[in-house]
Amino acid sequence: MPADFRRRALAWAAAFLHCAYFEPNGLAYPHGPFDHVLAVATEAATAAGSLAELRALAQPAPAPRPRCGFITYDTKNDIEALTSQNFTGFAWPQLHFFTPQTWLLWRADAVEIHGQTADILTQILAQTVPAGPTLQVPLLRPRLAKADYLRAVEAIREDILNGEVYELNLCQEFYAENVTLAPADVFWRLMETSPAPFAGFIRWHDHFLLCASPERFLAHRAPRIISQPIKGTIRRGTTLAEDEQQRQTLLHDEKERAENLMIVDLVRNDLARVAQTGTVRVPELFGLYPFRHLWQMISTVEADLRPDANLEDVLRATFPMGSMTGAPKIRAMQLIEHYENTRRGLYSGSIGYVWPDGEFEFNVVIRSLQYRQDTGYLSFQVGSAITYDSDPEREYAECLLKAKALLEVLGTVIQQA
């Protein structure tokens, strides 16, 4: 295969109305990264649009076809008695998983083509991958002014003092309008700038997600179910000595460790709802892992899944992921709706796939661009976990740190209020 086969394959696939691409970027990760999969469909007649329909699609089937798609954050409204009334520039369905007509699976030494395979390789190899013009993205505007963000952090600290929550993940949106870009080209720019083990590209009609996520939400490797929440962030150093100093700073940061531990406890409780009794365990606590721009604190929580628990049961017990809500989860989600002024959409939702044997893999949608080709609306969201010890200016700076790679890819900056 030519060296740019991945790019040619995605250029071919991005023309389909239903496209899902999962890119591990050749990175090592505890329990492994995404499988390297590309799936497409012209139509999605067998698509799942609800948790119940996803359960039916996820049953073991004789035809070896994966199910690929996404779960938006607003699926929470079907799991709990919650609503979402804030502004949105997107119209993603709450949940969408499709059965591909054709899918590619990268192995260590080959690429397998499955499903409708006639002339597919010829079509892919015929694709050209232009370097693409320089992006012309205007200044991104904050949906939430910095002053309002700082006030929200102070108000959340007061909520914590009053016992409403222990921790709350506060997110904010930066957006531009009337943008024209080539989604597949921008995705590869993002991969070059910020390679991640749970990256992905999703097309649903005129909606696109370009994702550089470092975080696993859930994996099922029978009988185990695995979750790896990320809580704790610090920038990389510019020298080996400074980088090690940064790593040690994060490792010993009591606030970051407290954030991580609270979410680990939440995930343990979530998994216990679908686990065999006594099997929930934490094989790694406060693990530190380097990415291109950041050190991240990652913990691993595992359990043995009950034989009678299906995919719908697992998602109802665990979604949304605690690392993107806070604790306790339901009250945190209610307060998120109050303090944020943008619906999250696919941000802090999940993309993933379900194999015919019932095993599955889902990420956490962070470090991602959302784009509507029909309206030109371009957006990303970033956030941080607020605890009583939070300093508002430091939390705002953490948001900007997480936005760094996205801004670099777009070649733009944030318009100051």
N, C-alpha and C positions, 0 to 999 in steps of 0.2 A: 504494500500500500504506500502511496506517496506520503511524505512527511506531513503534509497539510490535510490529510484525509479527514480528521475531525472537523476542520473548518469547512471543508467541502460538504461533508455529511450534514452539518447544521445548516449551511446555506440552502441545501436541498430541502431539509425538513421544515425550515422556518416558513416555507410557502404554504404549508398545510394549516388548516384552521385549528387543528388540534395537534399540538406538538409538545413533547416533554423530553427534555434532555438532562441527564444526571451526570455530572462531571466530578470525578475524585481528584483530578489534577496530579495524580501520581503520588499523593501524600500518604504518609503513614499516620495512623490514628488508632488509639486503643479500641479494639473490637472492629477495626477496619473502617474505611470511608464508604461513600456511596459505591454501589456497583456502577460500571460505566455503561449506561443504557441510553438509547435514543429510540423514541416511539412516536409514530404519527398516525393520524386518521383524517380522512376527508370529512367524514361524518361521524357522529358519536351516538348512534341509535341505542347502543347498550350502555350509555353512560350512567353513572350513579350521581344523583343530585342531592342525596340525603344520607344520613348515617345508616338508616335501615337498608337503603338500596346498595350502599357500599358493602354492607355485611353480606348481601346476596351475591354481589360480584366477587367477593373475597372467598367464597366457598371453594374448596378444592375442585378442580375441573379437569376433564380429560384433555382438552385442548390447551397446550402449554403456552398460554398468552398471559403476560403480566397485565395488571391494571395500573394505570399511571395517572397522576393528577395532583390536585391540591385541595387543601382545606383552609378556608379563610378564618380569620379571628372571629368573625361574626357567627360562626357555627356555635359559639358559646350560647347564643340566644335560643338554640334548640336544645341545649343540654341543661341550662338553668333558666330561671324566670328572669331573663335580662332583656334589655332592648338597646338599640343603637340609633341615635338620632342626629349625630354630628355630621358635619359636611363630609362629602366624599367626591372625589373627582373620577371615581371608577365605578364600574357596574359588574364586578366579578360575581358569579353565582356563589352562594355560600360554600358549596362543595361541588367538586366535579372530578370524576375519575372515568377514564375511557378505556376501552379495549382496543389496542392498536391494530391497524391493518398490517402494518409492517413495523418491525423493531429490530434494532441492531444491538448486539451485546459484544463488548470488547473483552476478549480474553488476554492472557499474558502474551500469547504468540499469534493471535489471529482475531479477526472480526467476524462474528456470525451474523448472518442476515436471516430473519425468520418472517413467517406470515406470507404476505403477497410479495414474492421475491423477484418476479420477472423483470428483467432489465434494470433493477434498482441500482446495482453496482455501476452499470453504465451511466445511469442518470447522475449518480453522485460524482463519478469521476469527470463528468462533463461540466461540472460546476466550476466557475471561476471565483476566486476569492480576492477581490480588489482590496487594495490597502485602504480605500475609502477616503473621502475628503475630510479635511479638518472639521471637527464638530463646531457648530455655531449654536451653542446653548447660552441663553441669556443668564443674567444673574438669578440665582435661586432666591426666592422670597420665603421668609419664615411664616408659617400659618399662625404660629404663636410667637409674639414679640418676646425678646429676651427678658424685658422687665416683667412681663406676665408669667414667663417660665419661672423666674426667680421667686415671684410671689407665690406661685403654685407649690414650689418646693417648701417654702415656709409654712404654707397652709397644711401640707401633708405632714410635716413634722409635728404640727399641732394635733392633727388627727391621730398620729402615733402616740403622742403624749396622752391623748384622751382615750386610748385603747381601741380605736377603730380598726387599725391594722398594725402589723409589726414592720412591714416593708411593702413598698408600692413601686412598681416599675412605671415611671412617667416617660412618655414618648412625645416627640414633636415632629411635625412635617415641614420639609422644605420643598418648594415646588416651582415649576416654570410652566408657562402656557404657550401654545402655538409652536411647539418644538417639532422639528422634522429630523429624524435620525434613523439609521439602519440598525435594528435591534441586535441582529447576530454579530455585526461588526463591533458594536459597543460591548456586547457580552465578552468577546475575546479580549478587548482592551481591559475589561474588568478582571479577567482571569490573569492577564499579564501583570496587572498592578497588585492584585490581591488574590492569589490562588488559595483555594479553600477546599477542604475535604468533602463538603456537602453542598457544592455549587450546583446550580441548575438554571435551565432556560425553559420557560413555559410560554406557549402561545395558546390563547383561547380567543378565537375570532380576532378582534382588533386590540385585545389586551395582551401585554407582554410583561413577564417578570424576568429580570436579570439578577441572579442571586449568587452571592459569594459568601455563603454561610459557613462558619466554622463549627456549628453546633448540631449535634444529634438530638432529636426529640425522642424517638422510640425506634428500637429495632427488635424484631422477633426472630430469634434463632432457637427453634424448638428444643427444649421447653422453655428456654430463658426469654425474658423480656428485659431490655436494657434501656436505660435513660441516662443521659450525660449532660446535666445542666451546667451552663457557664454562668458564673457570677464572680466578677473580679477582673479588672482590666487595668493595664498600665502600658505606656508606650515602650517600644523597643529602644535600646541604647544605640548610640552611633558608633561606639567602639566595643570590643569584647568586654573590657572591664566595666564600662558603663552599663552594657546589656546585662551582665551578671548582677550588678548593683541594683538595676531595676527589677530583676527577677526576685532578688532577696527582699526588696522593698515590698513587692506584692505579696510574697509568701508570708511576711510577718505583719501585714496590714490588718489590724484587728477589725476594722470596719468591713473590709472586703471579705475576710474570713467569716464574719458574722452573717453577712449577706448570703454567702455561699451555703453556710450551714442551715440557715432558715429554709432555703429552697430545697436543700437535700432532704430535710425533714418533711417538707410538703410532698416531694416526689415519693418518698418512702410511704407516706400515708396514701397517696393516690394509687401506687402500684399494689399496696396491700388489699385494695378493694377487688382486684382480679387475680391475686396471687394465691398459690397454695400456702396454707397456714405455716408461718415460721420460716419462709424462704426468702424474705426481703433482706437484702444485705448491701453493704457499701464497701466494695473491694478497693476503691480509691477515693480518698477525701483530700481536697485541696491540691490536686495535681496541677502542675504548671506546664503550659505548652506554648511554644513560640509560633507566631504567625508573622507575615511580612511586616506589619506595622505594630503589632501588639503582642504582649504576653497576656494569656488568658488563664484564669483559674477554673479548672474543670474537675468535677466529681463524677463518679460512676455509681449508679444505683441499679441493682439487678434483682430479679425475682423469678421464680418458676411459675409460669402461667397455669391457672386452673384449666383442666381439660375441657370444661364446659364453657369457658370464656371465649367469645368470638371478638372479631375486630371492632364491632360496634360497642361491645362492653368495654373494651380497652380504651377506646377514644372517649366514651362517656365518663370513664373514671379519671382520665388524665388530661384531657384537653379543656382549655388551652394550657400550654406548658407553664409551670410555675415560675420559670425564669423570666417570663414576659408579663406576669401579672403581679406577683407579690403574695403575701400571706396575711390572714386567711384569704383564700382565692376569691370566693364570691364577693365579699365586701371590697376587696381590692379592685375587682372588675367594675363594681358599681362606682367607686371613686374615680377610676380611670375614665369612665364615661363623663364624669363631672369635670375633671381637671383638664383633660385633653379636648381639643376642639376639632379633631379630624378622626373619622372612622379609620381604623387600621387596615381594613381590607385584607389583602393577602399578607401584609406585613404582620409579623408575629403569629401568622398561621403556619402552614406546613406544606411542603411538596414531598412527594414520595411515590413509592410503587409497592404493589402487592404481588407476590409470585403465586403461581398456580397451586403450590403446596400450602399456601396460607401464611408463609413467612413474609415479613414486610420491613420496610425502612422508611422513616420519615425524618426530615430535618426541622430546624427552626428557621423561619424566614426572617433573617436579619441581614444587614450589610447588602441591601438589595435596592434596585431601581424598579419602579412600576411605571409603565408607559402605555398610553392609549394612542394608537396610530391614527384613529379616526378623528380625534379632537386635538391631538398634539399635547395632551396633558402629561407632564413628566414629574415624578415625585419620588422622594425617599423619606423614610422616617428613621430616627435614631432615638435611643432612650438610655436611661440609667436607673438603677435601683435606689430608691430613696429610703433611708432609715433616719432615726432620730439624730444620729451623728452626722448626717449629711450637711455639707457646706454648699449652698446654692450655686456659687460661682464655680466650685470644683465640679459639681454635677453637670453644669452647662459645658464646661471645658471637656468633660468626658464624652458628651454628645458630639462635640466638634471633632474629637479625636476619632471617634467611630465613623464620622462622615468623611474623613480625610481621603480615603481611597476612592470613594464615589465622586468627590469633587475633582480629584486628580484625573479620573477617567473622563469626566465631562468637560474638563478644561475650563472650569468656571469657579466662582466663589459665591459666598452667601451675601446677599444684600443686607447691609446693616440697617437696623431700624432707626 
